[in-house]
Amino acid sequence: MRIPGKHFGTILAFALALLMWGYYAHSRQLVEQRLTASGFPERNFSDLFPRWLGTRELLLGGRDPYSPEITREIQRGYYGRPIDNSRASDPIDEQRFAYPLFVVFLLAPTITLPFSVVKALFTVILFASAVWSVLLWIQVIGLKPGRGQTLSYILLALATIPYAQGIQFQQLSVLVAFLLAAAAYALTTEKFIVAGLSLAVAAIKPQLSVYFIGCVLLWSVWRWRSRKSVAISFCALLVVFILASELLLPGWPSQFLSGIGPYLRYTQATTSLHELFGRVGGTIALVFLAVVTALTAWRAKSEAVESDDFKLAIAFVLVFTCISIPSLAPHNQVLLVPVYLQLVKEGKRVRLDGRMARSLWCAAWLTLAWPWVAGTILVATCVFNRTSPSPRLWDLPLATNPLIPITAFGALLPLLVRRLGRGGHSVQESQ
């Protein structure tokens, strides 16, 4: 049967989504098998569980979610028993309640439900958040795809490891990415109060939202008379969150901050740049990228949300966030959706910008596509050999994980050079 050309992209994207979700489900199964072999019984293998249990114990029992006692209970529920640091085979991730306390207001409605129900509920919520994030960023970036193309964009986003991991593990990064998309869309429609409120809720994961919030607040403060409601609504809700949290648990900020050090230790925190270039080289590269990102944010401070400069600043800020986070967890890269949509939009212009620009643009897409290539090879090996490859080979799709945000940043640089070369701040160009 012949497949119509206009549907081929959608069918391919759907196949890639099935492939990646199957791959990650199998990878998760391998991890659980290793835990079982290490003496861990049945467990709640979900990134949401530590936050949910800490919320329940605080609101129903008045117990400190940052305390060692709650940490042991979280480990008992997450792994099946508390971690024994004297056993080399035990996991090093302590699964602490490592969030600002005001995350409890988000999870409060679920504390009387069984976690199995909460887990299923959040899986649906995060799946919907992923779909809406793509739709909102399409509007913000200014793409005008047809229905089939829009569906392809959604399926391709869901086909990436960050979303496959984030949704299957009920990782709140997916929700935060949606809140940032909602804030950006609210800015485009001049619903500034909604934008500020969305940013305040997104602060439940400050490592993912802080640079984006800073960029938007700079934009808001620079033209205070017309944009002040963004900053005011953000600050008002954040202050309410902090004060209400203080009433629940006096002194919680110091406990949260004191837990950052152990969190960075037991997660073996490092940035992608430091992983690739070492301590000195990674730091130098990170400072350079920070300067470039700050430059784009500064150039956009007086521009309209619809301008190319503002959209480019958003892309740089989000990709720099992924690069600078001291974590190689793939789910953080859910922030890269608007970056790659920007590269889609600029594809035709990139072909006119010279060999270097084309090479950087292609590198960004090749590193993103590698997990699909490697996943296809692994699945084909299973089908044709009727045996599962070595567990080590199942990490192959993750080989380009540290490179994806770096190559995406590189692909954005020619766009910035083009803007600087023209001087000034032009309005949005036609697609």
C-alpha positions in Angstrom: 0.0 0.0 0.0 1.4 3.4 -0.9 1.7 5.9 1.9 0.7 9.5 0.8 3.8 11.7 1.0 2.0 14.3 3.2 1.4 11.6 5.9 4.8 10.1 5.8 6.3 12.5 8.3 3.5 11.9 10.8 3.8 8.1 10.4 7.6 8.2 10.9 7.2 10.4 14.0 4.7 8.0 15.5 7.0 5.1 14.8 9.9 6.9 16.5 7.7 7.7 19.5 6.7 4.1 19.9 10.4 3.1 19.5 11.7 5.5 22.1 9.0 4.8 24.7 9.6 1.1 24.2 13.3 1.6 24.6 13.0 3.6 27.7 10.5 1.2 29.3 13.0 -1.6 28.7 15.9 0.4 30.1 13.8 1.1 33.2 13.1 -2.6 33.5 16.8 -3.3 33.4 17.4 -0.9 36.2 14.7 -2.5 38.3 16.2 -5.9 37.7 19.5 -4.7 38.9 17.9 -3.3 42.0 16.1 -6.6 42.7 19.3 -8.5 42.3 20.9 -6.1 44.9 18.3 -7.0 47.5 15.6 -4.3 47.0 12.0 -5.6 47.0 9.0 -4.1 45.3 9.1 -0.3 45.2 7.6 3.0 43.9 10.1 3.7 41.1 8.9 7.2 40.4 10.6 10.6 40.7 7.4 12.0 42.1 7.3 9.7 45.1 9.8 11.5 47.3 8.0 14.8 46.8 4.6 13.2 47.4 5.6 11.3 50.5 7.3 14.4 52.0 4.1 16.5 51.3 1.9 13.9 52.9 4.0 13.6 56.0 4.2 17.4 56.4 0.5 18.1 55.8 -1.0 15.1 57.6 1.6 14.4 60.3 3.4 17.7 60.7 6.7 16.0 60.1 9.8 17.7 58.5 10.2 16.4 55.0 13.9 17.4 55.0 14.6 15.3 58.1 16.8 12.1 58.0 13.7 10.1 59.3 11.6 11.1 56.3 14.5 10.5 54.0 14.7 6.9 55.2 11.0 6.5 54.8 11.3 7.9 51.2 14.0 5.4 50.5 11.9 2.6 51.9 9.0 3.5 49.7 11.1 4.3 46.6 13.7 1.4 46.7 11.9 -1.0 49.0 14.3 -0.5 51.9 16.6 2.3 53.2 20.0 2.6 51.5 23.0 1.0 53.3 26.0 3.1 52.6 28.3 0.3 53.6 27.1 -1.9 50.7 28.9 -1.0 47.5 26.0 -2.4 45.4 23.4 0.0 46.9 22.4 3.1 45.0 24.1 6.3 45.9 21.0 8.5 45.1 19.5 9.2 48.5 16.2 10.4 47.0 15.8 13.3 49.5 13.0 15.8 49.5 15.2 18.2 47.5 12.7 20.8 46.5 11.6 24.2 47.8 8.9 23.6 50.4 6.2 25.3 48.4 6.0 22.3 46.1 3.7 20.9 48.7 0.9 23.3 47.6 1.0 21.7 44.2 0.8 18.2 45.5 -1.5 18.8 48.4 -4.7 17.6 46.6 -3.2 14.2 46.1 -2.0 13.3 49.7 -5.2 11.3 50.6 -4.9 9.1 47.4 -2.9 5.9 47.1 0.3 6.6 45.3 -0.6 4.2 42.5 -3.5 6.5 41.7 -1.3 9.6 42.0 1.3 8.1 39.7 -1.3 7.3 37.0 -2.9 10.7 37.4 0.4 12.6 37.0 1.4 10.5 34.0 -1.7 11.7 32.2 -1.1 15.3 33.4 2.5 15.3 32.3 1.6 13.8 28.9 -0.9 16.5 28.4 1.6 19.1 29.5 4.1 17.8 26.9 1.6 18.1 24.1 0.5 21.6 25.2 4.1 22.8 25.6 4.8 22.0 21.9 1.5 23.7 20.8 2.3 26.8 22.9 5.9 27.1 21.7 4.8 26.7 18.1 2.6 29.8 18.6 5.4 31.7 20.5 8.1 31.0 17.9 5.8 32.0 15.1 5.6 28.8 13.1 2.5 28.2 11.0 2.4 24.5 10.3 -0.6 22.6 9.1 -2.4 20.0 11.3 -0.3 17.1 10.0 2.9 19.0 10.6 1.8 20.1 14.0 1.1 16.4 14.9 4.5 15.5 13.6 6.2 18.1 15.9 4.2 16.8 18.9 5.1 13.1 18.2 8.8 13.9 17.6 8.9 15.8 20.9 7.3 12.8 22.6 9.8 10.5 20.8 12.8 12.1 22.5 14.4 10.5 25.5 13.8 13.6 27.8 10.0 13.3 27.4 10.0 9.5 27.4 12.0 9.5 30.6 10.2 12.5 32.2 6.7 11.2 31.6 7.4 7.6 32.5 9.2 8.6 35.7 6.6 11.3 36.6 9.3 14.0 36.6 8.2 17.5 37.5 10.6 18.9 34.9 7.9 18.2 32.3 5.4 20.3 34.2 7.9 23.1 34.7 8.7 23.2 31.0 4.9 23.6 30.4 4.7 26.4 32.9 7.5 28.3 31.1 5.8 27.7 27.8 2.6 29.0 29.2 4.4 32.1 30.6 5.9 32.8 27.2 2.6 32.4 25.4 0.9 34.7 28.0 3.5 37.3 27.2 2.6 37.1 23.5 -1.1 37.6 24.3 -0.3 40.4 26.8 -1.8 38.4 29.7 1.1 39.6 31.9 -0.5 38.6 35.3 -0.9 35.0 34.0 2.7 35.1 32.8 4.0 36.2 36.3 1.9 33.6 38.1 3.1 30.8 35.8 6.7 31.8 36.4 6.2 31.8 40.2 4.8 28.2 40.1 7.7 27.2 37.8 10.0 28.2 40.6 9.3 24.8 42.3 12.4 23.7 40.2 14.6 26.8 40.4 17.5 25.1 38.6 15.3 24.9 35.5 13.5 28.2 35.7 15.8 30.7 37.3 17.5 32.0 34.1 14.2 32.2 32.2 12.6 34.0 35.1 15.6 36.4 35.2 15.3 37.1 31.5 11.6 37.9 31.7 11.9 40.0 34.8 14.7 42.1 33.1 12.3 42.5 30.1 9.5 43.5 32.5 11.5 46.0 34.6 13.1 47.7 31.6 9.7 49.1 30.5 8.1 49.2 33.9 5.0 51.3 33.1 3.7 48.9 30.5 5.1 45.6 31.7 5.2 45.9 35.5 2.3 43.5 36.1 4.6 40.6 35.1 7.1 41.3 37.9 4.5 42.3 40.4 2.4 39.2 40.0 5.4 36.9 40.0 6.8 38.5 43.2 3.5 38.6 44.9 2.7 34.8 44.4 6.3 33.8 45.2 6.2 35.8 48.5 2.9 34.1 49.4 4.5 30.7 48.7 7.5 31.5 50.8 5.5 32.9 53.8 2.9 30.2 53.7 5.7 27.6 53.6 7.3 29.3 56.6 4.1 28.9 58.5 4.1 25.2 57.8 7.7 24.7 58.6 9.6 27.6 60.2 13.2 27.9 58.9 12.6 25.7 55.9 14.8 27.8 53.5 18.0 27.0 55.5 17.1 23.3 55.4 16.5 23.4 51.7 19.8 25.2 51.1 21.8 22.9 53.4 20.5 20.0 51.4 21.9 21.3 48.1 25.4 20.2 48.9 24.5 16.6 49.7 22.2 16.5 46.7 25.1 17.6 44.4 27.3 14.9 46.0 25.1 11.9 45.8 23.9 12.8 42.3 27.5 13.1 41.2 26.6 16.5 39.8 28.5 17.9 36.8 27.6 19.9 33.7 27.9 18.6 30.2 30.8 21.0 29.5 32.8 19.8 32.5 32.0 16.2 31.6 33.5 16.7 28.1 36.3 19.3 28.7 37.3 18.8 32.3 37.3 21.2 35.2 39.3 24.1 33.7 38.2 23.8 30.1 34.5 23.3 31.1 34.6 26.4 33.3 36.1 28.6 30.6 33.5 27.3 28.1 30.7 27.8 30.5 31.7 31.4 31.2 31.9 32.1 27.5 28.4 30.7 26.9 27.1 32.7 29.9 28.4 35.9 28.4 26.8 35.1 25.0 23.5 34.3 26.7 23.6 37.5 28.8 24.2 39.5 25.7 21.1 38.0 23.9 19.0 38.7 27.0 20.3 42.3 27.3 19.6 42.9 23.6 16.0 41.7 24.0 15.1 43.7 27.1 13.3 46.5 25.2 12.0 44.4 22.3 8.4 43.2 21.8 7.7 39.5 22.5 7.0 39.0 18.8 10.5 40.2 17.8 13.2 37.9 16.6 15.6 39.2 19.3 13.2 38.2 22.1 12.6 34.8 20.6 16.3 34.2 20.2 17.0 35.3 23.8 14.5 32.8 25.0 16.2 30.0 23.0 19.6 30.9 24.3 18.4 31.2 27.9 16.8 27.8 27.8 19.6 26.0 26.1 22.1 27.6 28.4 20.0 26.3 31.3 20.4 22.8 30.1 24.1 23.2 29.7 24.8 24.9 33.0 22.6 22.6 35.2 25.0 20.3 37.2 23.1 17.2 36.0 23.3 15.0 33.0 19.7 13.7 33.5 18.0 13.7 30.1 14.7 14.9 31.4 16.1 18.4 31.9 16.3 18.7 28.1 12.5 19.1 27.8 13.4 22.8 27.8 14.9 22.5 24.3 11.6 22.3 22.4 11.5 26.0 21.5 15.2 25.8 20.6 14.7 23.2 18.0 11.5 24.8 16.7 13.6 28.0 16.2 16.1 25.9 14.2 13.2 24.6 12.1 12.0 28.1 11.4 15.5 29.3 10.5 16.3 26.3 8.4 16.0 28.0 5.0 18.0 31.0 6.1 20.8 28.9 7.6 21.4 27.4 4.1 22.3 30.9 2.9 24.6 31.7 5.9 27.7 29.7 4.8 29.2 26.3 5.4 29.9 26.9 9.1 26.3 27.8 9.9 25.1 24.8 8.0 27.5 22.5 9.8 26.5 23.7 13.2 22.8 23.4 12.3 23.3 19.8 11.0 25.3 18.9 14.1 22.4 19.9 16.4 20.0 17.7 14.5 22.4 14.7 14.3 23.0 14.6 18.0 19.2 14.8 18.5 18.6 12.0 16.0 21.3 9.6 17.3 19.0 8.1 20.1 16.5 7.1 17.4 19.3 5.5 15.2 20.8 3.6 18.1 17.4 2.6 19.4 16.4 1.2 16.0 19.6 -0.8 15.9 19.0 -2.3 19.3 15.4 -3.1 18.6 16.4 -4.7 15.2 19.0 -6.8 17.0 16.4 -8.1 19.4 13.9 -8.9 16.6 16.3 -10.6 14.2 18.6 -12.3 16.8 15.8 -13.0 19.2 18.2 -12.1 22.0 18.5 -8.9 24.0 21.9 -7.1 23.6 24.2 -6.7 26.5 22.7 -4.3 29.1 25.7 -1.9 28.5 24.6 -1.6 24.9 21.3 -0.2 26.0 23.1 3.0 27.0 24.1 3.7 23.4 21.1 6.0 22.7 22.3 8.2 25.6 25.8 8.6 24.0 25.0 12.1 22.6 23.0 13.2 25.7 25.7 15.7 26.9 26.2 17.0 23.4 22.6 17.8 22.5 22.4 21.2 24.3 26.0 22.1 23.3 25.4 21.5 19.6 22.0 23.3 19.9 23.7 26.3 21.4 26.3 26.2 18.6 23.5 26.1 16.0 22.0 29.3 17.5 25.3 31.2 17.3 25.0 32.0 13.5 21.6 33.4 14.2 23.0 35.8 16.8 25.9 36.7 14.5 23.4 37.6 11.7 21.4 39.8 14.1 24.5 41.5 15.3 25.8 42.0 11.8 22.6 43.9 10.9 22.9 46.2 13.8 19.9 47.4 15.8 16.8 45.4 16.5 14.6 44.7 13.6 11.1 43.4 13.9 10.1 39.9 13.2 10.9 38.7 9.8 8.6 36.7 7.6 8.9 33.0 8.0 
